[in-house]
Amino acid sequence: MFNLFAGKDKPAASGGPLQGYKVTDVERSRKYGVAADSLRMLRAKASEKFKIPECRVYLAQDGVEVTDEDYFRTLPAQILFVVAGKDTIVQTDFELMYNAIKTAHTDLLHAGELAQQFVSNNQPEISKILFNAQRGRDDLIQRSAREEHAEWFEGIDDRAVKTKEEVMKRRGQDRIRGYFYKTKDELTKCAMYRGSPMARELIDEMLELFRQLLVGFDYFSCMFDRSCQRRMELKPDTEDGGDEPDAQRIPPKRLKLLVQSSLGRGCRIEPYNVALCSERGDFRCMGVWKDERCRYASHRINPYASRENLILFQVWNLDHQVEISRSVLPSILDNVERMVSSADGGAPMCKLHRRKGKNLSVITYFLELFTLSNLKLVHIVCHDKTVHELISNGTIICDRCEEYKYIKQFQRKLREKKDALL
């Protein structure tokens, strides 16, 4: 019960469980696998394999001699040991490889050694050269006017554009304007638009609201503009395509001011009217649509730095998380069809208030189509063109919905200000 005889005839303590190791000689000409539970057993088996009395063992990776049993037990299985006699010089794996390369490529290594020696002996001068190069690059980045960095403006024929910021504003506008024309084309070419007066009225009203809001936010020109004060914590001749009556009667800049003054407080769009770059103009990829951030530290660019960077920036994409063609536009057409079908009975209901639907959620669709609520700036590698799993949040709304009230208030204010102006 009290184990009185525990101290008698106790066998010698073993080092631990058997593990497999690899042993080789200093020339790496022969290699064996051995099982050992201690450093003593490993030495005994290695001596027998290589016929070396009282051999010593070293780690092949860094040449460290292993002499301690406790340290030996911390080493992983299958590690490679070099077995050597008492006075033998043991080279590490790296030293053996280096010597082999040196034998075959003496000139190349000699050049590398000379370069290393040159840098070591001229560190102050090298540091000065690197500092001046970086300062010169930073100086080019900070330059803004055409006359200050003429090379950057090569290929930009519009002489009215005087600064890099103006060019980048245009680039941002062009991308968003392209989404508007794509939306307009898709919605107006469908059979329902051509065949149903009610569908045409709903779609035309939505497109006009889209256009007015885009004008008010200057087609989100600040997105690529480093001079914009608000930042994300991250070339048509006319402003509006020239085919709308209001655009012809009211100058574009005046129309933009009218829209801006009619937006009112609490506009859901305003938080997304921000720049995506730093004050220097540095952009970072925002990552694949389903990721919170980019997986690649190298996905950065400053198009303000050089003409080459400006050209490369063209292949960076604005990626819709909720896709336009697969989700947003089909949702719009589906809800328009539901509104049209209600004319024959069975009016569509607002899901939130369980009341008769009055209109489509224009602001929600606008956010998904044109704003950073749904857009991510991505490097071409992170532009995933496979089917995204997200669906549009656009729906049918009733007169109790805040979005409906906001739209009607915005339309009324804008109409009153236009009438007063005209």
N, C-alpha and C positions, 0 to 999 in steps of 0.2 A: 504493500500500500504506500509505503514511504520511499520505495525505490532505493533500498539500502545498498544494493549491489551495483548501482549505476556507475560507480567509479572504477570498477574492476573490469579488466579485459576490454576496455573501450577501444574500438578500432580507430586508426588514424583518420583525422578529418580530411575529407576530399575537397578539392578546390571548388567544385560545383558540378552542374550537369555537363555531360559531354557536348561539345560543339565542334563543328567543322571549321578548319582553317586551311590556308594554303601556304606552302613554304617553297622557296626557290633559292638558288645559289646566287653569288654576287654577279655572275655573268648573265643571269636569267636564262641559262641554257636548259635547265631542268626544273620542272614544277610538279609538286605532289600535293595531294589533299590528305590531311591527317585529322583525326578526332582527338581532342584533349579536354580534360577537365581542369587543367592547371598549367601554369607556365612551366613547372618542372616536367610535366608529362610531355608538353610540346617540345621542350629542349631534348628530352630523351629520344623521342621519335625522330626528330630532325637529325640528331647526331647519327642515328642508325641509318637513315636514308642517305645522307651525304658523306658518311664515314669521317665526320669531324668530331674529335674528342673535345669535350667541354666547349661546345659551340655556343655562340651568342646569337640572339635574334633581334632584328631591327624591323621597324615599319618601312615597307618599300616606298610608301608615299612621301615621307619626309625624312627618313633616315634616323629616326629616334630609336635608341636602344631600349628594349623593354626588359626591365630587371625586377619589377615589383609585381607580386601576385595580385594585389588589390587593383592596381592599374590594369593588369592583364584582363581581369574580369569585367572591366568597363568597355573592352573592345568588342565590336560586333563580330558575329560569325562570318566566315568566308573572307576575312581580311587577309591580305598577303604579307607574309614575313620574309625577310632576307636572312638566310642562315650563313654565318661566317665564323672563321676562327678568331682567336684572341687578337691578333695584330693585323687583321685584314681591313683594308679601307673599303667602306660600303658607300656606293653612290645611290642617290635617290632615283626614282623613275624619271623625274624631270631632267636630272643631270645626264642620265644615259641618253635620253631623247635629244637633248641639246647637243651633246657631243656627236651624235649621229648626224644631226642636221648640219652641224658645223663642218663635218668632214665632207659632206656633199655640196654645201652652199656657203663656202667660206666668204666669198665676195659679198654676198647679201648680208650676212651677219656682221661683217666688218663695216659695211656702210651703216648698219643700224647702230653699232657701237660708236662710230664716229658721230652720228647724229645725236646720240644720247650724250656723248662727251661735249659736243658743241653747246647743247642746251644747258648742261650743267655748268659749263664755264662761262656762259653768257646770259645767266638768268635775268639780270637787270635789263639788258637790252631786249631780250625776248619778251619780257613782261611789258616793256614800254611799247613794243610793236603791237602786241595783242591788245593792249589798252587803247592805243590810237585807232586800231582797226574797229574795235567795238564802239569807240566814241564817234568815229566816222559814220558807222552804220546808224547809230542813234541819231546823229545829226540829220541824216537823210530822212529818217522816219519822222522827225519833228518838222521838217520842211513841209509847207502846205501849198504855197502859191506856185503857179505854173512856171514863172521865171526863176524860182528857187530850185526847182527839180524838173527841168524840161524833159529829161529822158523818161520820167515816169508817165508823162502825158503823150508820148509817141503813140500815134494811131487814134487819138481822141481828137476828132476834127472840129468839134464844136468850140469855136474860139470864145464863146460867151462863158464857157465853164472856166473859171479862174483858179479854183482850188481843188485839192484832192477830196475834201469833204463834199463838195458839190458833185463830183463824179460818183462817189460812193452813195450819196443820196439818190442819184438817178438809178444806180444799180439796184438799190433796194426797191424803189418805186417800180422799176421794170418787172421785177419778179412778182410783186403783188398784183400789178396790173395784168400780168399774164394769167394769174389765177382767176381774175375777174372775167377776162375774155373767154377763158376756158369754161367757166361756169355759165356765162351768157350763151355761149355756143351750144353747150350740152342741153340747157333747159329750153332753148327756143327752137331746136331742130327736131324735137320729139313730136310724134303724131298728135299727142294730147294737146300740145300748145297750138298746133295748127287747126285742130278740129273742134276745140271747146273754147268758146268766148270766156267762160268763167275761169278756166285754167290759164288762159292767156292773161287775163286781168290779174290773177293772183301772182303769176310769175313776173309779169311786168312791174307790178308794185314792189315785189321783193327785190328785183334787180335795181330798180330806181333807189330803193333804200340802201342797198349795198353801195351803189355809186355815190350817193350823198355822204354816207359815212366814210367811205374811202377818201373822198375829197376833203372832208373835215379833218381827217388824220393824215393828210398829205400822202396817201398811199403808203403810210408807215416808212417814210423816207429816213427817219432817224435810226432805223434798224442797223444800218451799216455806217452810220455817221458818228465818228469819234468825238465830235464837238457837242453832241447831244448831252445834256446834263443828267438825264435819267438813264440808268443802265439796268439791265437784267442781272440779278445776283446769280451769275453765269456770266424806149426813149421817143415815145411819140412827141410830136411838136406841140400838141394841145393837151390840156390837163385831163380831159375827159373823153377823148376819142373823137369829139367834134360832131356827134350825131344827135345829142340831146338838145331840145329847145332852150333849156335854162343855161346850158353851157355856152350857147351862142349869144344869149341876151345879157348874161351876167359874166363879167370877167372872172377867170378862174380864181384869182387870189381873193376877190371879193366874195365869191361863192364859198370859198374855204372858210373865210371869217364868219360868214352867215351860219354855216353848218356848225362851226366850233361854238359859237355863242348860243346855238339852239340845243346843244347836247345836254346841258343841265348838269346838276350834281349827281353823283352816284352812278355815273356811266360805267358799265361793266367792261367797256373796251379800253378805257384810259390806262389801266395798269399795264397793258401790253404795248403801249406806245413808248418803247424804250430802246436803247442801243444795246447790241449784243457784244460790243467790244470794249476794251479798256480805253483810257484816255490816250494811250499811245496808238491804239488801233489794233491791239492783239485780239484775235479770235481763237476760241477753243471749241473743238468739236463737242457737241452735246450728247453724242453717243447714239447707238441704235435705238429705234423708236420705243422699245420695251424696256430699255435700261435707264437707270437714274442718271448715269454719267458715262462718259467715254472710257473705254478700257485701255486706250493707247495714249501715253503721255506725249508722244510725238505728233499727235493730231492738233497742231497749232499753226497759225499763220498770221502774218501781218501784211495785208495787201497795200498798206501805206508805205512799206519799206522800199519796194522796187517794182518796176514794170513786170518783171517775171512773176513776183508774188501776186500782183494784180491779175495776171492772166491765169495763174493757178487757182486763184480764188473763184474763178468762174465754174470750176468743177465741184466746188462745195455746194451742197444741195440744201434747200429748205424742204425737209421731209415732214409730211403730214402724218401724225400718229394715227388719227382717225382719217382714213384715206378718202380723197375727194371722189374718185371714180367708182370705188367699190362700196362706199358707205354714205358719204354726205349727200352727194347728188341723187343717188337712188332713194334716200330717205326723203329728200325734198319732193321728188316726183311721186313717191308713194303717198305722202300726206296731201299733196295737191289733188291726186286722184280721189282720195277719201273725201276731200272737200267738195269736189265736183260731183261725186256720187251722191252726196247728201242732198243735192238739189232734187233728187227723185224720192226723197224720204230716207229716214235713218241717218240723221245728222251725226257726224263724228263728235265724240265727247272729249273734253279736256280731262286728262287722267288725274290731274291734281285736284280739281274742284268738282269733277263729275257734272260739268255743265256743257252746254252746247258750244262747240268750237267756233271761234270767230276768225282766226287767222293762224298762220304758221309762226313758229318761234324764230323770227328773223334775226334777233341778236345772237341767239345760240348758234344758228347756222353761220352767221357772219364771223363769230369767234373761231369756229372750226375751219372755215375756208381761208381766212386772211390774217389771222393773228398768231402771236407766239403762245397763245393759250393751247394751240394744237400743232404749231410748227416747231421743229428743231433744226438748227443749223448743224449739218453733219459733213464730215470728210467723206469722200466718195466711197471709201472702204466701209463706212458705217451706214451707208444708204441701203437699207434692206428693202428690196423690191418684191419680196414674197408677201403673201397675204397677211395683213395685220389683223389681229384678233379683236380690235376695238370697234365699237359701233357708234353711230351718231347719236347724240342726245337731243337732236332736233325733234320737235313734236308739234301737235296742234294745241293752241292755247285759247283760253276764254277771256271774257272781259274782266274777270277778277284777277287774272295773272298780272304780276308786276311788270312783266315784259311787255304785255299788251298795252298797259297803261302808259309805259314809257314810250313805246313806239308812237302811239297816238299823240302824246304830248309833244314829242319831238317833231312830228309832221305838222302839227298845228303851229308851233313856234316858228318853224322854218317857213311855212306858207305866209304867215303874217309879216315876217321880216322881208321876204321877197316882194310881197305886195307893196310894202312901204317903200322899198327901194325902187321898184319899177313905176 
